[in-house]
Amino acid sequence: MNFSIRTLALISISLFLGSCGTTTTPTVKPMQMNSGPKPQWLINHPVDANYYFGVGSASKNQSDADAQKSAQDLALADIASQITVKISSDIVTTLIEKGEITKDEYLATARSQAIADLEGHELVDTWQDQYNHYAYYRLSRAKYAAIQARKRQAALALSSDFFNKAQSAAEQNNFSESFNATVQAFLPLIPYLNEALEIEFKGERVILSNAVNSSLQATLGKITLTPTASNVSGKLGKPISENLGVSAVGANGQPLTRLPLKIQFKKGAGDLNESVYTDSRGFGQIQVTSIKSADKLQILGIAVDLSGLMGEALSPILKSIVNSIPLASTQIIIDVINPTIYLESSEAFNGKVLTQLQVEPKLKNHFIQQGFHFVDSASKADWQMTLNATANQGTEFSGMYTTFADVSLSVIDRSSGAEIYKNSLSRVKGIDLNYTNAANKAFNTAADKLIVSVLPEILESLK
């Protein structure tokens, strides 16, 4: 990278300050700015073992008030950059090793947290020259340590309370409450992951961040999902009638209540309930209301889904911790069969019904090649097709005869009564040495045109 860690920290902190503001910093009015000789703190950066010092400058290219505030914000960023951030936590080290977060990302996040916690600073002096505004802050190391100690104890108490709630919810197998409480227990500890904050838990001293992390790992990492059936049959355009569902159990084999699940087609397509919560039996009901892909083998994926529980404002570090844990998943194979078809057809030339059909055989052959089956009774069919084809003589010119064919096709879903396809072709031309052959050519051309679009349009209508 082209930036040092310190540079990255200064940039991230100054951006944070610019967006959030500093409520504890008084704004210095222009008339209070000292335009006398350059102060010593600008010539030599102040040094005192009892204080952190920060100096910031901003160009007067901004408005006067904005330049003053920018100088003050950068002075505070200077202080925050001096507060040491180490990577000594096993939790953070593991995340970096797994590639869930980079070292620079962690340090930048930690710096942002440091500036958010920066309390007790004092505006010592300001100064300006022709080009810049300057600000000078200091922060008592003792005061900062006392404030941090107080915050540390408050974080420990809050985290302990949520951790106990998480344990109680886990004992009742209530996943949502247990997970939410575990996340809430983790949040106050994020700024202190590098510190071994201990509590008394079940009769022994434990490092709280490690205990919460272990609980989270156990909560998420030991879930088992089992579908009611690993392989089912379905029909294109129809719901799956078989009772589908998935059972979820935790580490102790007990059913998990209120576990969020994501249901989706990993292969194929259809309508279904995409989000499911398990009930008191640890069971999630799956409803596939329609299969809309013609794929013969389709796969329904089922996985634990934490997106609705984690929220958008969750700490990036905590998100990385959660994302590093493999979540349980399973799948159901669906063997898809095509609907049965009953075909009624009528073909005529010059008003005379044909005994040797031209359009129907080509249409049926096309559907049979695509895996469809025709039945001899409408009562046995899923789809009912009605085909009407007529041809009429045109003109004769130089021994060549012309005919024109009109063809219409309608497909009705018998279970719903809905027309799922309708198309008609008008005046499709056929030319040959006699009218009969010309009519056959017109019929065949019309059939070819129908075949190109009929099945794709039926499948599209099912979506």
N, C-alpha and C positions, 0 to 999 in steps of 0.2 A: 504494500500500500504506500501511497505517496505522503500520507499524513502520519505524524506520530500520534501515540495514544493521547498525549497532553493536548495536541492540536485538535484532535477529534473531540476530546472532552470539552474544550473551550467552545467549539462550534456548536455542539449539541446543547450545551448549557445556555449559551447566549440565545439560541433559537427558542429554547424552552422559556427563558425569561421574557423574550420579546412577545411570546404568545400569551403567557399567563400573567405577566405583570408582577410587581413586588409590593405587596400590601403594607410591608413594614417599613418601606423606604420613603422618607419625606421628599417631596419635589422642591428643588431649590429654584427660586425665582431668578430671572435674569439680573435684576438689580442687586441681588445678593452675591453675584459672581465676582470674584476678586480678579482684577486685571493688573495687579501689581507685578513685582518681580516673580520669576518662576520659583515655586516653592521647592524646598529641599526634597520632599517626597517624590517629586518628578525627576530630580537630578539623580538621586540614589534611592533605590527601592527600600522602604523601611524594613528593618530587621529587629525582632524582639521575640525571645523564646516564649513569651506569655501570650502572644497574639498571632493570628493570621492577618495578613495585610493584602488588600486588593486595590489595584490601580487600573482604571479604564479610561479610554479616550474615544471620542467620536467626532467625525467631521461636521463642520457647520454647513455642509451642503444640505443637510436636513433642516427642518424647522428648528428654531431655537429650543423649544420644549422637547422635541424628539431627540435632538442631539444630546441634551442633558441626560435624558432618561437612558439613552443608549450607553453613554459613558458610565452611568451608575450600574446598569445591568452588567456591563463587561467587567467592572470592578468586582462585583459579586461573583461573576464567573471565575475571575482570577482567584478569589478565595476558595471557591469550591474545588478548583483544579488542584489545590494544595492538600486537600483532604484525601488521604491514602485510601485507595480501593484495591484490595488484594483478591486473588482467586485462590482460596484455600479450601473452599467447600467441596466435599466429594460429590454433592449433587450437581454443582455447576461444572466441575471437571468432567463428570460423566456426560453431561449435555454437550459439552464442547467436543469430547471424543466421539460422540455419536453423530456429530454434525447438525444437531438440532439448533444450535446457536453458536456464533463465532465469539472468539475472545473479545474482539473489538465491539461487537453488539452488546455483550454483557457489560463491558466497561462503560459504554455510552449510556446504557440504561441505569447503571449504578450511579453515574455522574448526575443524570437527570434527577434521580431520587435524592442525591446529596443536596442539590440546589433546592429541591422542594422542602427539605428538612432544615435549610439554612436559616436559623433564627438567632436573635441576639446580636446582629451586626450593627455597627454604628457608622453613620456618615461623618467622617472626620473633617473633610475639607473638599472644596471644589475650586477649580481655577479655569480660566480660559485665555486663549490668545487669539490671534487674528483668524486662525484656521480651525481650531478644535476646542471642544469642551473636555474637561478632565474631572474625574471623581476619585476620591480616596476613601476607602472603607477599612475598618478593622473589626475583628471578631475575637473576643477573649477565648482562648483555648479552654480555660477552666469553665467558663459559662457554657461554651459549646458542649463540653464533655458532660456537664450536669444536665443540660437539656436532653442530650442523647441518652443518658442513663435513665432519665424519667420516661422518655419515649420507649426505650427498650423494655422497661418494666411494664408499661401499658400494653405494648405489643405482645409481650409474653402472657399477660393476664387474658387479653382478648383471644389470642390464639388458643390458649388452654381451654377456655370456655367453649369455643367452637369445636375443638378436638373432642371434648367429652360428649358434646351433642352428636358428633359424627359417630362416635363409638356406640352410643345408645341407639341411633338410627340403624346402624349396621347390625346390631343384635336383633333388631326387629325386621331385618331383611328389606328395609325401605331404601332402595338404591338412591332415588333422587335426593332425599333428605340427607343421606349419608354422604353422597358425593358433594352436594352443595355446602354442607358443613365442613367437609375436609378442605374444599377450596377456600372457604372463608377462614379456616384455621391457618392456611398457608400464606394468605395475603399479608398479614401483619409481619410475617417473618422474612419476607423477600429482602428487605434492606439489611437483614442480619444473618444471611445464609453463611457468611464467613465467620460467624461467632457461634460458639458452642453454648447456646442458651439452654439451661437445664431446668427440668421440672420433676416433681415427684409423681410417678405414674405407676399404679398397681404395685406399690411397695418398693419401687426402685427408682434411681435417678436416671433420666434419659435425656438425650439432646432432643429438644422438641421438634426442630426442623427435620431431623432424621426419622423421628417417630411418625410425624405427619406424612412424610414422603413414603415411608414403608406402608402406612395405612392406605395411601392413595394407590400405590403399586398393587397391594393386595386386593383393593376394591375393584380395580379395573383389570388387573392381569389374570384373575382367576375366575372370570365369568365363562360359563359354558352355555352355548346355544344349541338346542336340538330341535329340528323341524319335526312336525307330526308325520311327514312323509318326505322321503328324499327324492322321490320320483312320482310324478302325477301325469295324467293325460288332460289335454285341453283341445278345444276346437276353435279354429280361426273365427274371429268376430263374436265369440260367445264367452260368457263368464265361466270360470272353473267352478264346477258344482261341488267338487270335493272340499271338505272342511280343512282349510289350511291354517297353520299356525306354527308358533315356535315357543318352546319352553326355555326359560332362563334360570340358571341356578348359580349360586356363588361358591366361594371356597369351601364352605361347610356343607354343600349339597342342598341347602335350603333354597326355595324359590325366591327370586328377587322381584319385589314389588316396585312399580313405577320406573322400570328400566326403559329408557327411550331407544327405539330401534328404527333404523332406516331400511325401507324395502324398495328395491329397484331392479329393473331388468338389466342384468349384466350382458345378456345376449337376447335379442328379440325386442318386442315392444308390446305395450298394453296399458290398460287403465287399472290402477290399483290404489290402495291406501298407502301412501309413501311413508307416513310417520305413524308409529305405533308405540303405545306404552303398555307394558305388561300389567296384568291385573294382580289381585291378591294371591293368585295361584302361581304367579310367575309366567303367565301365558299371554302371548300376544296374538291376536286374531289377524289373519291376512286375508284380504278380499281382492281377488283379481276379477274385475267386472267385465273385462273384455280383452281378448288377445288380438293384437292388431298387426302382427308381423307374420309373414308366411313361412318363416324359418321353421323347419321341422323339429329342431331341438333348440329350446330356449332355456335360459338360466335365470332364476330369480335369486338375487343376492340379499342376504339379511345380515345386518351388522349393527353393533352398538353405535349410537349416534349421540355425541356429546355437544353438538353445535348449539342446540337450544339451551343447554344448561350453562355453558361457559360464558356466554355474553360477549359483547364487543369490547368492553372496557377492561377485560382481564389483563393482568400483567403479562408482558411478552415472555418473561422468564417462566412464569407459571404455565402459560400456554405451551411453551417448549417442553416443560416437564410432562404435561399431560399428553402431548403429541408423541413423546418418546416411548409411551407405553403401548404395545400392540393391543388392539381391541378385538374382542371376540367377533367372529363372523361365521356364517354357514350359508348353504345354498340349497335350492330345490330345482331339480331338473324337470322341465315340462316337455313332454312329447306331444307335439301339435299335429292334429289331423285336420284335413280340410272339410268344409261343409259338403253335404251331399246335395246333388242338383237334380231337379226335375225339369226337363226341357219340353216346351210345347212349341212347335214350329209350323209355319205355313209358307210355302214357296209357290209362286205362280208366274206364268208367262202368257201375256196377252189374255189374262183372265182365266186361264186354264191351270188348274192345280197340277204341279209336277209330281211325278212318281219317283223320279230320280233327282234327289235333292242335291244342291250344290253348296249352299252356305252352311247348313246344319252340320254335315260331316266335318268340315274344316274347323268349325267352332268347337265341337265336341272333342275332336282330336287334340286341339290346343289345350283345353282344360284337363284332359286325361294326362297329357304329358306333364302338366304342372301338379299332378298328384290328386286331382279331384275325381269323384266317383258319381256317376249318373244312376238314378234309380227310376223305376218304372211307375211310381205312384207319387203324387204330390204329397200325400200324407206321410211319406217316408223321407221327404226332402227337407233340407234346411233352407235352400234357396230355390225359387221357382223362376225359370227363365222363359220369356215369351219372345219368339223370333218371328218377324213377318218380313217376307222378301217378295217383291214383285218386280217384273221387268216388262217393258213394252217396246214395240218396234219403233225404230226411228226412221231413217231414210236409207236409200240405196244409192251409191255413187260409184260408177265405174266398176261394178261387180263386187263392191265391198258394202256389207250390210252393218248398220249401226243400231244398237239397242241401248236403253237407259234403265238402270235398276234403282229402286228405292228399297232401303233396308232399315228396319228398326229393331232394337233389342232392349228389353226391360228385364231387370233382375230385382226380385222382391225377397226380402228376408221374411220367411213365413212365421217366425216366432214373434216378430214385432209388427209385421205388416208394412214395414218401411221399404220404400223403393230405394235400393242402394246403388242402382246404376240405370241410366237411360241414355240411349244415343240413337241417332238416326242419320242415315246417309241418303242424299238425294241425287238423282240423275248421274249415277256412276256409269260411265260409258264403256261399252264393249263393241269391238269391230271385228268381223270375220267374214268368211265367204258365204255364210248364210245366217239367217236370223237366230236359229237355234244355237249355233256355236257362238254367235255374238252375245246372246243372252247369258250363256254359261260363262263367257269371259267377264261380263259385267258382274255376275254374281260372285265369281271368284275374286275379282278385284275388290268388291265391297267386303267380302269375308276377310281378306288380308288386311284391309284398313281397320276393321273391327278388332281383329286379333291383336294388333299393335297396342291398342289403348284400353281394351275392356278390363283386363285383370288389374293393371296398375291403377286404373280409376276406381275399381271396386275396392281395392285395398286402401286407397286414399280416402274413400268415403267412410271407411270403418274407423278412421283416426279421429 
